[in-house]
Amino acid sequence: MADQWELLVEVFNDVEADLVCGLLQSAGIPCRKEDSDTLTGAMRVIGGQAFEIQILVPERLLKQARDLLISAKEGAEG
């Protein structure tokens, strides 16, 4: 049975999306980036980021992924 992908977080640019996905992947959590709007890709080419990028994870790993982001944020605020 294929995993159902669930929204973990929305970020505002490609750099932030890559950082979040890198953190998730380093913990063994697969992630997928999707544009929040069908025009986002076109708008990015034309003039930069216009809409959020959604970070999705498998539903069965959603809680683990949320906990990881919370832990990372708390560590950064240290």
QUITAWO-V571264 format. One line per field, one symbol per residue. burial: 1 if it has 24 or more other C-alpha atoms within 12 Angstrom, else 0. A space follows every 50 residues. Layout:
burial->???
//
This chain:
burial->00000111111111001001101100001111111000000000000010 0111111100110011011000000000
//
